[in-house]
């Protein structure tokens, strides 16, 4: 064999061996996954819930029309401060005013009749007292005349007085008796007249009470033509003008609303919190509120009300009042009182609230993206070759193997080992660990695609240089 052939054969053998070695190395590295890692560290965590809404006064009243009529006067303008009971607007009230005046005139006449009846009753009482005195005097005279007549009878029987004197005493007694009967008759007549006068007075008083009741009703009708402020506050909405006609009792109609009075002493941010976050909201939790119209400023507040009724995000109606699918996204109303609202704040301004639901100091934490979920069956070692599965698998065992476990992958011996963990509150980028890891342990933090598909006991290679360039 020529020397050149031997050389080429040697080169070919070397190439074949090199290729075999290269293929073997590549094959051995085929199941190695490149990952990025981090460590469980201790830090302060704050859990927040972010929700958007608008600025609203805690108490506001829509002043509507109580009667149908034309607005004749509007005595305030939007932005004016008003006091409770202050007159805001007037409606046309010609007929109602006339009815009140008519009732006032009738009341004056009835009161005059009562005054006349009271005067007549007083006169009757005075006359009755006089007649009673006359009856008492006449009765006393009759008693004296009777006694004198009885003594005269005794003396006349003993023939001590003349018959003329006896007859005179008898005539005086009869005259006194007649005078008493006459006085008693006048007293009875005066009593009857007093009873009649008292009845007339009672009737007149009843007419006064009836007219007064009618006057209250007509005054109430007249007052319904006057719009007054029910609270101290600011006029925040004035949709009507003088000369327009307003109509009562029609909801959501511009013609039924005269103006809105808002009590600006307590300003709130009314926000809608997602149903998944509402369980973390409690009363008196602090919040940071930002208002779109007032940039670069943050205002402090605290939760004062938490809604109990779910509101459909698509319609804004209560879930219990809607016929739409229960699968629609839902929110809950949360009211936050601003501790120091700015002077330039206005109802209706859009705002965003960050409610602090929990804080933890110096707790063990890991990046949120490192947390993953696996089924229990995926964590078991693969069965050895030649070992056959049971002919009839146990349903309870199969159900148990499908249960999900929350955990992270820890670097151990060049492999990714799944470690179940218990978590606490969630911060902006990190989550609290309650159990499962120790301070400083190295865990896999990326990429997201790797963590989602990584299997337990997979060999890995750490390359944190690729984390910035390929976060997924």
C-alpha positions as CSV (number, residue, x, y, z in Angstrom):
1,X,0.0,0.0,0.0
2,X,1.3,3.3,-0.9
3,X,2.3,5.8,1.8
4,X,-0.2,8.5,0.6
5,X,-3.1,6.1,0.9
6,X,-2.1,5.2,4.4
7,X,-2.0,8.9,5.3
8,X,-5.5,9.5,3.9
9,X,-6.8,6.4,5.7
10,X,-5.4,7.7,9.0
11,X,-6.9,11.1,8.4
12,X,-10.3,9.5,7.7
13,X,-10.1,7.5,10.9
14,X,-9.3,10.6,12.9
15,X,-12.2,12.4,11.4
16,X,-14.6,9.6,12.1
17,X,-13.4,9.3,15.7
18,X,-13.7,13.1,16.1
19,X,-17.2,13.1,14.7
20,X,-18.1,10.3,17.0
21,X,-16.8,12.1,20.0
22,X,-18.6,15.3,19.0
23,X,-21.8,13.5,18.5
24,X,-21.4,11.8,21.8
25,X,-20.8,15.1,23.6
26,X,-23.8,16.8,21.8
27,X,-26.0,13.8,22.7
28,X,-24.9,14.0,26.3
29,X,-25.8,17.7,26.4
30,X,-29.0,17.4,24.5
31,X,-31.1,17.0,27.7
32,X,-29.4,19.9,29.5
33,X,-31.6,23.0,29.8
34,X,-30.1,26.5,30.1
35,X,-31.7,28.5,32.9
36,X,-31.4,31.7,34.9
37,X,-31.3,31.7,38.6
38,X,-31.7,33.9,41.6
39,X,-31.8,33.4,45.4
40,X,-34.4,33.6,48.1
41,X,-33.7,36.8,50.0
42,X,-35.1,38.7,52.9
43,X,-36.8,42.1,52.3
44,X,-39.8,44.2,53.1
45,X,-42.9,43.4,51.1
46,X,-46.1,45.5,50.6
47,X,-49.2,44.0,49.0
48,X,-51.4,46.5,47.1
49,X,-54.6,46.4,45.1
50,X,-55.0,48.9,42.3
51,X,-58.4,50.2,41.2
52,X,-59.7,53.1,39.2
53,X,-62.8,55.2,39.7
54,X,-63.8,58.8,40.2
55,X,-63.9,61.5,42.8
56,X,-67.3,61.9,44.6
57,X,-68.5,63.8,47.6
58,X,-69.6,61.5,50.4
59,X,-73.0,63.1,50.6
60,X,-74.8,64.8,47.7
61,X,-78.5,65.4,46.9
62,X,-80.2,65.8,43.6
63,X,-82.8,68.5,44.1
64,X,-85.7,67.6,41.8
65,X,-89.1,69.0,40.9
66,X,-92.0,68.2,43.3
67,X,-94.7,69.7,41.0
68,X,-94.9,70.4,37.3
69,X,-94.3,74.0,36.4
70,X,-92.2,76.6,34.8
71,X,-89.1,77.9,36.5
72,X,-89.5,81.6,37.2
73,X,-86.3,82.2,39.2
74,X,-83.0,80.4,39.8
75,X,-81.3,82.2,42.7
76,X,-77.9,80.4,42.6
77,X,-75.4,79.4,40.0
78,X,-73.1,76.5,39.6
79,X,-70.2,76.6,42.1
80,X,-72.1,78.7,44.7
81,X,-72.0,77.6,48.4
82,X,-75.4,77.2,49.9
83,X,-76.8,76.6,53.4
84,X,-79.4,74.2,54.6
85,X,-82.9,75.6,54.0
86,X,-81.7,78.3,51.6
87,X,-84.0,79.1,48.7
88,X,-82.6,77.9,45.4
89,X,-85.3,78.3,42.8
90,X,-88.9,79.2,42.3
91,X,-91.6,77.7,40.1
92,X,-94.7,79.4,38.8
93,X,-97.2,79.3,41.7
94,X,-100.1,81.7,40.9
95,X,-102.9,79.1,41.6
96,X,-101.2,77.7,44.7
97,X,-100.7,81.3,46.1
98,X,-104.3,82.2,45.4
99,X,-105.5,79.1,47.2
100,X,-103.3,80.0,50.2
101,X,-104.6,83.6,50.3
102,X,-108.2,82.3,50.1
103,X,-107.7,80.0,53.0
104,X,-106.0,82.9,55.0
105,X,-109.1,85.0,54.4
106,X,-111.5,82.2,55.5
107,X,-109.3,81.7,58.5
108,X,-109.5,85.4,59.5
109,X,-113.3,85.3,59.2
110,X,-113.6,82.1,61.2
111,X,-111.3,83.5,63.9
112,X,-113.4,86.6,64.1
113,X,-116.5,84.4,64.5
114,X,-114.7,82.6,67.3
115,X,-113.8,85.9,69.0
116,X,-117.5,87.0,68.8
117,X,-118.7,83.7,70.2
118,X,-116.1,83.9,73.0
119,X,-117.3,87.5,73.9
120,X,-120.9,86.3,73.9
121,X,-120.0,83.4,76.1
122,X,-118.2,85.7,78.5
123,X,-121.3,88.0,78.6
124,X,-123.5,84.9,79.2
125,X,-121.3,83.8,82.0
126,X,-121.4,87.2,83.6
127,X,-125.2,87.3,83.3
128,X,-125.5,83.8,84.7
129,X,-123.4,84.8,87.7
130,X,-125.7,87.9,88.3
131,X,-128.8,85.7,88.0
132,X,-127.4,83.2,90.4
133,X,-126.8,86.0,92.9
134,X,-130.4,87.2,92.4
135,X,-131.7,83.7,93.0
136,X,-129.7,83.4,96.2
137,X,-131.0,86.8,97.4
138,X,-134.6,85.9,96.6
139,X,-134.3,82.6,98.3
140,X,-133.0,84.3,101.4
141,X,-135.9,86.8,101.3
142,X,-138.3,83.9,100.9
143,X,-136.8,82.1,103.9
144,X,-137.2,85.3,106.0
145,X,-140.8,85.9,104.8
146,X,-141.6,82.2,105.5
147,X,-140.3,82.4,109.1
148,X,-142.2,85.7,109.7
149,X,-145.4,84.1,108.3
150,X,-144.9,81.1,110.6
151,X,-144.5,83.3,113.7
152,X,-147.6,85.3,112.5
153,X,-149.6,82.1,112.4
154,X,-148.7,81.3,115.9
155,X,-149.4,84.8,117.2
156,X,-152.7,84.9,115.2
157,X,-153.8,81.6,116.8
158,X,-153.1,83.1,120.2
159,X,-155.0,86.2,119.2
160,X,-152.0,88.4,119.8
161,X,-152.1,90.1,116.4
162,X,-154.8,91.4,114.2
163,X,-156.0,89.4,111.1
164,X,-154.8,92.3,108.9
165,X,-151.2,91.9,110.1
166,X,-151.5,88.1,109.6
167,X,-152.7,88.6,106.1
168,X,-149.9,91.0,105.4
169,X,-147.2,88.5,106.5
170,X,-148.9,85.8,104.4
171,X,-148.9,88.1,101.3
172,X,-145.2,88.8,101.8
173,X,-144.3,85.1,102.0
174,X,-146.3,84.4,98.8
175,X,-144.6,87.4,97.0
176,X,-141.1,86.1,98.0
177,X,-142.0,82.6,96.7
178,X,-143.1,84.0,93.4
179,X,-140.0,86.2,93.1
180,X,-137.8,83.1,93.7
181,X,-139.7,81.1,90.9
182,X,-139.2,84.1,88.6
183,X,-135.5,84.4,89.4
184,X,-135.0,80.6,88.9
185,X,-136.7,80.8,85.5
186,X,-134.5,83.7,84.4
187,X,-131.4,81.6,85.6
188,X,-132.5,78.6,83.6
189,X,-133.1,80.7,80.5
190,X,-129.7,82.3,80.9
191,X,-128.1,78.8,81.3
192,X,-129.8,77.6,78.0
193,X,-128.6,80.7,76.2
194,X,-125.0,80.1,77.5
195,X,-125.2,76.5,76.3
196,X,-126.3,77.7,72.9
197,X,-123.4,80.3,72.9
198,X,-120.9,77.6,73.9
199,X,-122.1,75.3,71.1
200,X,-121.7,78.2,68.6
201,X,-118.2,78.8,69.9
202,X,-117.3,75.1,69.6
203,X,-118.6,75.0,66.0
204,X,-116.7,78.1,65.2
205,X,-113.5,76.6,66.7
206,X,-114.0,73.5,64.6
207,X,-114.3,75.6,61.5
208,X,-111.1,77.3,62.4
209,X,-109.3,74.0,62.9
210,X,-110.7,72.7,59.5
211,X,-109.5,75.9,57.7
212,X,-106.1,75.7,59.4
213,X,-105.7,72.1,58.2
214,X,-106.7,73.1,54.7
215,X,-104.2,76.0,55.0
216,X,-101.4,73.6,55.9
217,X,-102.2,71.5,52.8
218,X,-102.3,74.5,50.5
219,X,-99.1,76.0,52.0
220,X,-97.4,72.6,51.4
221,X,-98.5,72.7,47.8
222,X,-97.2,76.3,47.6
223,X,-93.9,75.2,49.2
224,X,-93.5,72.6,46.5
225,X,-93.1,75.4,44.1
226,X,-90.0,76.5,46.1
227,X,-86.7,74.5,45.8
228,X,-84.6,74.7,49.0
229,X,-81.3,73.2,49.9
230,X,-81.6,70.1,52.1
231,X,-77.9,70.3,53.2
232,X,-74.9,72.7,53.4
233,X,-72.8,72.3,50.3
234,X,-71.9,73.5,46.8
235,X,-74.0,73.6,43.7
236,X,-72.2,71.1,41.4
237,X,-74.7,70.6,38.7
238,X,-77.3,73.0,37.3
239,X,-78.8,71.6,34.1
240,X,-81.9,73.9,33.7
241,X,-82.5,77.5,33.0
242,X,-85.2,80.0,34.1
243,X,-88.2,79.7,31.9
244,X,-87.9,75.9,31.4
245,X,-90.7,73.5,32.5
246,X,-89.8,70.8,35.0
247,X,-91.7,67.6,35.6
248,X,-91.6,65.5,38.8
249,X,-91.3,61.8,39.2
250,X,-89.4,60.9,36.0
251,X,-86.2,59.2,36.8
252,X,-83.1,59.8,34.7
253,X,-84.9,62.7,32.9
254,X,-83.3,66.1,32.6
255,X,-86.6,67.7,33.2
256,X,-86.9,66.2,36.7
257,X,-83.6,67.5,38.0
258,X,-83.2,71.1,39.0
259,X,-79.7,71.0,40.5
260,X,-77.3,68.9,42.5
261,X,-76.0,70.0,45.9
262,X,-72.8,68.3,47.1
263,X,-71.4,68.3,50.7
264,X,-67.7,68.8,50.0
265,X,-66.7,68.5,53.7
266,X,-65.9,64.8,53.0
267,X,-64.4,63.9,49.6
268,X,-64.2,60.3,48.6
269,X,-62.7,58.2,45.8
270,X,-65.3,55.7,44.6
271,X,-63.4,52.9,42.9
272,X,-64.2,49.4,41.5
273,X,-62.1,46.6,42.8
274,X,-61.9,43.3,40.9
275,X,-63.7,40.3,42.4
276,X,-60.4,38.5,42.9
277,X,-59.0,41.3,45.0
278,X,-62.0,42.3,47.1
279,X,-61.4,39.6,49.7
280,X,-58.2,41.4,50.7
281,X,-59.8,44.7,51.3
282,X,-60.7,45.7,54.8
283,X,-62.0,48.9,56.4
284,X,-59.5,51.6,57.5
285,X,-56.8,50.3,55.1
286,X,-54.6,53.1,53.8
287,X,-54.5,54.1,50.2
288,X,-52.6,56.4,47.8
289,X,-54.9,58.2,45.4
290,X,-53.7,59.9,42.2
291,X,-56.0,62.2,40.2
292,X,-55.6,62.5,36.5
293,X,-56.4,66.2,36.5
294,X,-53.8,66.9,39.2
295,X,-50.6,65.1,38.0
296,X,-47.5,64.5,40.0
297,X,-49.3,64.5,43.3
298,X,-50.5,61.7,45.5
299,X,-53.1,62.0,48.2
300,X,-53.6,59.8,51.2
301,X,-56.9,58.2,52.2
302,X,-58.4,55.3,54.0
303,X,-61.2,52.8,53.2
304,X,-64.6,53.7,54.7
305,X,-67.0,51.5,52.8
306,X,-66.8,48.1,51.0
307,X,-69.7,47.1,48.7
308,X,-71.4,43.7,49.2
309,X,-73.0,43.5,45.8
310,X,-71.2,42.5,42.7
311,X,-71.4,44.9,39.7
312,X,-71.1,43.6,36.2
313,X,-68.2,45.3,34.5
314,X,-69.9,45.2,31.1
315,X,-73.2,46.9,32.1
316,X,-72.5,48.5,35.5
317,X,-75.6,46.8,36.9
318,X,-75.8,44.7,40.0
319,X,-75.3,41.1,39.2
320,X,-78.5,40.1,41.0
321,X,-80.5,42.4,38.8
322,X,-79.0,41.3,35.5
323,X,-80.0,38.5,33.2
324,X,-76.6,38.2,31.6
325,X,-74.2,35.3,32.1
326,X,-72.7,34.9,35.5
327,X,-69.4,34.4,33.8
328,X,-69.0,38.1,33.1
329,X,-66.3,40.0,34.9
330,X,-67.5,41.5,38.2
331,X,-66.3,44.4,40.4
332,X,-67.1,45.6,43.9
333,X,-67.5,49.2,44.9
334,X,-65.0,50.5,47.5
335,X,-65.2,54.0,48.9
336,X,-62.0,55.7,50.1
337,X,-62.1,59.0,52.1
338,X,-59.4,61.5,51.2
339,X,-57.6,62.7,54.3
340,X,-56.6,66.1,53.0
341,X,-58.3,66.8,49.7
342,X,-57.0,69.7,47.6
343,X,-59.0,72.9,47.2
344,X,-59.2,72.5,43.4
345,X,-60.7,69.1,43.5
346,X,-64.0,68.6,41.7
347,X,-66.6,65.8,41.7
348,X,-66.4,63.4,38.7
349,X,-62.6,63.6,38.3
350,X,-61.0,60.3,37.3
351,X,-58.7,58.8,39.8
352,X,-56.6,55.7,40.6
353,X,-56.2,54.2,44.1
354,X,-53.6,51.9,45.4
355,X,-54.9,50.2,48.5
356,X,-52.3,48.7,50.9
357,X,-53.7,45.4,52.0
358,X,-50.8,44.0,53.9
359,X,-47.1,44.8,54.8
360,X,-44.4,42.4,56.0
361,X,-40.9,43.4,57.4
362,X,-37.8,41.4,56.6
363,X,-39.5,38.3,55.2
364,X,-38.1,35.6,52.9
365,X,-39.2,36.2,49.3
366,X,-38.6,35.1,45.8
367,X,-39.5,36.6,42.4
368,X,-43.1,35.9,41.4
369,X,-42.1,34.4,38.0
370,X,-40.2,31.6,39.7
371,X,-43.3,30.2,41.3
372,X,-45.0,27.4,39.3
373,X,-47.4,24.6,39.6
374,X,-47.0,20.8,38.8
375,X,-49.2,17.8,39.2
376,X,-48.1,15.2,41.8
377,X,-47.8,12.6,39.1
378,X,-45.2,14.7,37.2
379,X,-42.9,14.8,40.3
380,X,-42.6,11.0,40.7
381,X,-39.6,9.2,39.2
382,X,-40.1,7.5,35.9
383,X,-40.7,3.7,36.2
384,X,-37.8,1.4,35.3
385,X,-37.8,-0.4,32.0
386,X,-39.5,-3.7,32.1
387,X,-41.8,-2.7,35.0
388,X,-45.3,-2.9,33.7
389,X,-48.1,-0.7,35.0
390,X,-51.0,-2.2,36.9
391,X,-53.7,-3.7,34.8
392,X,-56.5,-1.7,36.6
393,X,-55.2,1.6,38.0
394,X,-56.7,2.8,41.3
395,X,-59.1,5.8,40.6
396,X,-58.3,7.4,44.0
397,X,-54.6,7.1,43.2
398,X,-55.1,8.6,39.8
399,X,-57.1,11.5,41.3
400,X,-54.3,12.1,43.8
401,X,-51.6,12.1,41.1
402,X,-53.5,14.8,39.3
403,X,-53.6,17.2,42.3
404,X,-51.5,20.3,41.7
405,X,-48.7,21.4,43.9
406,X,-47.3,24.9,44.1
407,X,-43.5,25.2,44.3
408,X,-40.2,26.3,42.8
409,X,-37.2,24.6,41.1
410,X,-34.1,24.5,43.2
411,X,-30.6,23.9,41.8
412,X,-29.2,20.8,43.4
413,X,-26.3,18.7,42.0
414,X,-26.7,20.3,38.6
415,X,-30.3,19.4,38.4
416,X,-33.6,21.2,38.7
417,X,-35.4,19.8,41.8
418,X,-39.0,20.8,42.4
419,X,-39.6,22.0,45.9
420,X,-43.2,22.6,47.3
421,X,-43.5,25.9,49.0
422,X,-46.1,27.9,51.0
423,X,-46.6,31.5,50.1
424,X,-47.9,34.6,51.8
425,X,-48.6,38.1,50.5
426,X,-47.7,39.2,47.0
427,X,-45.7,42.4,46.3
428,X,-45.0,44.2,43.1
429,X,-42.4,41.7,41.8
430,X,-41.8,39.3,44.7
431,X,-43.9,37.0,46.8
432,X,-43.5,36.0,50.5
433,X,-42.4,32.5,51.4
434,X,-43.8,31.0,54.5
435,X,-42.2,27.5,54.2
436,X,-40.2,25.3,51.8
437,X,-37.0,27.3,51.3
438,X,-34.1,28.7,53.3
439,X,-32.5,32.0,53.0
440,X,-29.9,32.1,50.2
441,X,-31.0,29.0,48.4
442,X,-30.6,29.2,44.6
443,X,-33.8,28.8,42.6
444,X,-34.6,29.0,38.9
445,X,-36.1,32.3,37.9
446,X,-36.2,32.1,34.1
447,X,-37.0,31.9,31.5
448,X,-40.8,31.8,31.8
449,X,-40.9,29.3,28.9
450,X,-38.4,27.1,30.6
451,X,-40.2,27.2,34.0
452,X,-43.5,26.4,32.4
453,X,-42.1,23.2,30.7
454,X,-39.3,22.2,33.0
455,X,-39.5,18.6,34.4
456,X,-38.3,17.5,37.8
457,X,-34.8,16.2,38.0
458,X,-33.8,17.7,34.7
459,X,-30.1,18.6,34.2
460,X,-29.6,22.3,33.9
461,X,-26.9,24.8,33.0
462,X,-26.9,28.2,34.7
463,X,-26.4,31.1,32.4
464,X,-27.5,34.4,33.9
465,X,-26.0,36.4,31.1
466,X,-29.0,35.5,28.8
467,X,-31.6,36.8,31.3
468,X,-31.5,40.4,30.0
469,X,-31.4,39.5,26.3
470,X,-34.0,36.7,26.4
471,X,-36.4,37.1,29.4
472,X,-38.7,34.4,28.0
